[in-house]
C-alpha cells in the first residue's frame, strides 16, 4: 500500500511540475541584463565529424508593450572565448514590441561549434526583459537543419 501511495504522489508531482505557466505567476521585471546566447557557426555530421556550416541569426525582441530598451553591446565570440565582432558602435534603442537581428553568414565558420554572443541591454524603467535567441539554419546536398537557442541572463540590474 505504501508503495502505491508513494507512486501516486510521485506521478502527481511529476504532472504538476510540467504544468504550463499561469497568468497569475509573477513576471520578473528588470532595468538591464547581460545575456549569454549559445550559437553554432557549424555542427558536426557523421562519424568523421564533418562540419555542416550554418547561418546564425541573433534575434532580439523587446517584449515590453510600453517602454523602450537600449542595447548597449552585441558581441560575437568564438569557441575559445575570443571576441570576433562588435555589432554595435553606439547604443541601439528598441521601441515597445520592436525587434532587430544580427546575422553571421553561413560561410563564416570563425565562431566554431562553441560560438556565442554576449548581449547587454538597459532601460530607464523596470521592463519585461527582451527575448534573445539565436536561430541556426543550413542546407547542403538536399539536407537541411535548423534549430534555436535561447539566451540566458548571467547578470541582472534591478
Secondary structure, DSSP 8 states (H G I E B T S, - for coil): -HHHHHHHHHHHHHHHHT----TTS---EEEEEEEEEE--SEEEETTTTEEEE-EEEEEEE---SS--EEEEEEEEE-TTS-EEEE--SS-EEE-TT-EEEEEE-TT--TT-TT-EEEEEEEEEEEEE--EEEEEEEEEETTEEEEEEEE-EEEEEE-
